[in-house]
Amino acid sequence: MKERERIRQRLIADPRVVAAIVTAVREQVPAYAALDDGRLHEVRAIAAWALDRLLHLWATDGALTPADLRRFRGIAAARAADGRPVQAVLRAYRVAATVLTDEIAAATPPPGAPDAFALARMALTTLDTLSEEMATAYTATSEDLTADRDRALRLLLDDLIAGRHASIGALTDRAARLGRQLPDPYCLLVAEPTGADGAGVTQETATGLLSSLGGDGGHGGGLTPLVTVRGSRAVLLLPAAAGAAAPRALGERGLRGCAISGESLDRIAVAYRLAADALDTAPAHAHHPERVLTDGDAQVLALLGGRPATTPEQISRLILGPLLQPGRRHLMDALTTYLDTGSANAAARRLGLHPQSLRYRLRRIGDLTTREPRDPWQRLTLDIARTIAH
């Protein structure tokens, strides 16, 4: 027993052991490979606690206590909630046990045969017990989530926009267990009331908005729109095509919004922050009854606020889009001259065009960019984009 305790104290005091366990788990268990820093901190903490408990059981010939089992069940429930597969979780513990065994075997002097047999018996018994307890807790939590599907889908979107996920694969698996498929490509729509009375969006209003946009609140098949409420705002994750109906649906409910569609699924948290910041900072004249703020508007507002989420060149591409193609140089010239002179007549004179020809080009610019050059806010975004492009 004294030799086991000596080895236990040395391993507990050596931070390299926990690091080796975490490294091995990330290398051998794919679900852990893409964990962000926040989740890795949690994995390290669990690894340190499990290392201490397993070494204590070996040193004392002990067994898992009720408190240990409650802790393992809690870990399994948390993994069910964040979508990490139970098979991956249990494999992570087997990998950790292997690393621990190797570290003990490398001790100087190494443990004798009786201590080695005691280690093997402890590892097998403990892994068997925690596997049963964790699998049971994981299944129960998964069934609870599935039973309350609407709540589970709201929690799924909450986790997406907060960035609380190990990987998109884990969230896709989580959606699949609920019988759903995340929309990809998608449109993330964040909406708020147009009035300044302080009243926010209720879950009922948000669900009604989802229905008017062609969603079913999670009760139909296929690509599943998701909806939740964050503070005073509704947040909807929609198939990309549904975003076209957003201006009318929002207007009918006295709402305004920002729709982001240019980010990938693994960057939904970035898309949400971009949309929320845009609604926080957009001037009143940036909102228009016939349109919602989009990626380009949000990126311009981020740039003006000194917190650009992308490069200036990408902002130019988002706003000018087709105008940057070589065959549309005449439209870029018309836009640039109009922005420089401030009027269609003056721009036409400078370009040697009839005013109607210049106005036609402006309409064509509006069709291609979905931005009206004569609208103050949209003219500003076009001006910023063409300045960057030049």
N, C-alpha and C positions, 0 to 999 in steps of 0.2 A: 504493500500500500504506500509506503514511503517513496518508493521509486516512482510510482504513478503520480503521486502528488508533486514530486520534484519536476517531472515532465510537464504536468498540468500548469504549474506556476510559470515555467519558462515559456510555454506556448501562449499563455494568456498575456504575458508581458511583451510578446513580440508582435508588433503591428503588421509585420510582413505576412503572418499567417492568415489574417483576415483578408489582406490584399490578395494573397494567392488564391484563396477560396473564391473571391469575387471575380478575379481574372479567369479562373477555370470555368466558372459558371457561365460567364459571358461568352467564352470561346466555345463551349460545348452545348449550350442550350440556346438555340436561335431566338427564342422569345425574349431573352435577356440581352441580346447583342445590341439592340437599338434603344435601350433605356436612356432617358435624359438624366441630367445631373441630380434632379430632385428624387427620381426613383432609385438611382444608384445609391444615394445617401441612405434611403430606406433599406436597400439590400445589404449595405455594409452593416447597418445597425442590427438587422436580423441575423446576419452571419456572426457578428460578435457575440450576440446573446446566445445563439445556438451553439457556438463553439464553447462558450463557458459552461453551458448546461451539459453538453455531451462529455466534456472532460471531467466535470464533477461526477457524473454518473459512473464513468469509468474508474475514477479514483476512489469512489466510495462503494462500488458495487450496488449503486442505487437504481431506481426506476423513475420514469416520468411521473411527476406529481399532478394532481388535478389542476393546479395553477399552470403547469407546463401545457397540459392538454387544452386548457381554455385559450392560452396564447396561440397555440398552433391552429386551433379552430378559428380564431379571430383573423389570423394571417390568411387562412384559406378563404374566408368570407370576403376579405378585402380583394383577394386576387380574382374571385368570381365577379365582384363588382367592377373591377377595371379591365376584365376581359382576358387576363392572362390564363392560358389553358392549364387545367389542373395537372395534366401529364407533364407539362414543362416545369411546374412548381415542384412536383415530387422528384423529377429528374435532377433539379437543382440541388435538392437535399442529398441525393445519392452522390452527385459529383462532390459536394462539400464533404461528405463522409469519407470519400476516397482520398481527398486532399488531406484531411485530418489524419487518416491512417498512414499516409506517406510521411507526414511530418513527425508522427510519433515513431515510425520505424527508423527515421533518420536521426533520432536523438542519440546523444553520446553520454554514456553507453546506451545501446538500444535496450528496450524492455525484454525481459526474459520470456520464456515460452508461456508460463501461466498468465503473465500480464497480457501477452499478445492474444491468447485465447479469450481472456476476459474482454479485451477490446473488440474482438470479432463478435462475441456474444452480445455485448452491449449495442454495437452498431446494428446488427441484424434485428434484435428485439425492438430497439427504439425506432428504426426505420419502418418496421412492420406496424407498430402502434400508431406512429404519427401519420403514416400513409392512410390507414383506415379512418382516423379521426379527421384528417384534412379533406379526404375525398368526400366523407359524409357531410361536413360543413359546407364544402364547395357546392355540392349538389343541392343542398337545401337552400343556399343563398341564390343559386341560379334559378331554382324553381320559384322562389319568391319573386325574383325579378321578372320572370316570364309571366307569372300569374297576374301581376299588375303591369300590363304591357305599356299602357300609356305613360305611367310613371317611369318605367324602365327606359322608354324611348326619350323622355324628357331628360332623364339623367345621362343618357348616352350623348345627347347634344350638349348638355352642360359640360360634360367631360371633354368633348371635342373642342368647344370654344375656349375652355380654360387650359387646354393643353395637357390634361391629366390622362395620358395614355402612354403605354409602353411602345406601341407601334400602330400604324394604320391596320396592319394585319390582325392585331389583337382586337381592334374595334370592329373590323369587318366580321371577325368570328363572333364577336358579341352581338352584332346586329343580326347575323345569320341565326343565332340561337333564339332570337326573337322573331324569326321568320321574315326578316327584312333585309334590304340591300341598300347601302348608302348610295345616294345619287352621285354619279361621276361621269361627265362634268356636272358641276353644281353651281348654284347661285346662293350665296349667303345674304339674306335680307335682314337688316336691322331697322325696325320701325318705331316711331314715337309719335305722340300726339302733336299736332301743329300748334295748339293753344299753349299759353303760358300760365295756366291755372294750377300747375303742379300735379294734376292727375296723371297717373301712369296707365300703362296697358295692363289689362287683366288677362289671366290665362284664357278666360272665355273669349275675350276679344281676339287674342292671338290665334286661338283655334278657329274662330270664325274667319279670320283673315286667311288662314291656311286653306280652309274649305273653298273660299272664293278664288284661290289661286290654283285650284285643281287638286289639292291635297285631300287626304282622307283621315288625317289625324292618326295614322298608323293602323287603320283597320282594313286596308286593301292590300293587294299583292304588288309585286313589281318594285320599282324604285320608290323608296319611302321618303316623303317629305317629313322633316322633324320640326317641332316647334317647342319653344320654351320662353320663359320671361326672365329677363335679367334687369333688376331694378325697375325702372319705369318703361322699359323697352321690350318689344317682342323680337325674338330672334328665330328666323326660319331658315332651314337648310332645304333647298328645293332643287329639283332637276333644273338644269340650266335653262331649258326652254320655258319654264314657268315664270322666269323673271320678267318676260315681256309683258305680262299682265299686271305687274306690280303697281305702276302708276295709277291705273284706274281703281284697282282694289284698295289701295291706300287712300285715294281721294274719297271714295265712298264712305270711309270710316273716319275721316278727319285726321289722317295720319300722313306722315312724310317719312322718307327712309333713305337708306344707302344700300345698294346691292353690289356685292363683290363677287366676281366670277372668274378672275384671272389667277387665283391661287390654287395650288394642288391640295388634295385631301389631307396630306400631312401638315398643311399650313393653315388649317381652318382657324386655329387660334390667332394667327397673324391676320387673317381676313377679318375676324371679328374685331380685333383691336383697331384695325384700319377703319372699319365702318363706324365703330363707336366714337373714335377720335374725330372722324369727319362730321358726325352729327353734333359733337361737342363744339366744334370750331367753325362750322360753315356759317357765313353771314346769311341773313334772312333772304337776300335776293338770289342766293345760290339755289334755293328751293323753287321748284316750278310745278304747277298742278299736273302737267303732262309728262313729267319725267321724274326719276329718282336720281340721287347722286350715284355715281358709278366708280369703278376702280380709278379712272382718270381723275375725277374730282377729288377723291380721297387722297390720291397720291400728291396732287397739287397742294391740297390743304396741309398734308404732312410736310411737304417741302417748304411751304410758307411758314410753318410753325417750327422749322428747324429740326424736324424729326423724320426725314425721308425714309420710307420703308423700301425704296428701290432706287435705281440709278436715274439721273436726269434723262438719259437716253431712253430708258424704258418708259418714263412719263411721256416723252414726246411720241413714242410709238403708240401708247395707249390712247392718246387724244387725237393725234393726226391720222393714225392708222393708214387707210388706203391712199391718203394724199401723198405719202412718202414714196409711192411707187413711181418709177421713171416716167410712165406715160401720163402722169397727172401733174406734171410740172406747171402747166398753165393754171391749174386750180390753186396750187401753192402760191404762184405769183399773184393771182387775184386776191387770195386771202391776205398775203403779206402787204400788198398795196392798200387794201381796204383797212387793215389794222393801222397802217402808217398814216393814212390820210383821214380816217374817221368817217368817211361817207362813200356811198356807192358812186355818186356823180364825180367826186374828186378822183376816186380810184380809176373810174372809167377814162377820164381825161388823161391821167398819167399813163395808162396802158394803151391809149388810142382805141378804146372800145366804145361801142354804144352803151349807154347806161343799162339798157335792158339786157344786153349780153353779160354785163358785169353782175347784174342781179340774178341772172340765170346761173352763173357760176357760183354765186353765194348759196343759192338754193341747192345746187349740186353738192357743194361742200357740206351743207347741213345734212343732206341725205346720207352721204358717205361716213360722216363722223358722228351723226346723231347729235350734233351741236349747232345751235343757231348763232351765226356770227353776230347778229344784231342784238342778242340778249346780253346784258352787261356781264353776268357771271360767266357764261359760256364763252363770250369774247375774251374775257381775261384768261381762261384756261387755254384757249387757242393761241393767245398771244404768248403766254409762257412757253407753250409747247413749241411754237415756231421759233421763238428766241433760242431755246435749247437746240433745236434742230439745225439752226444756222451757226 
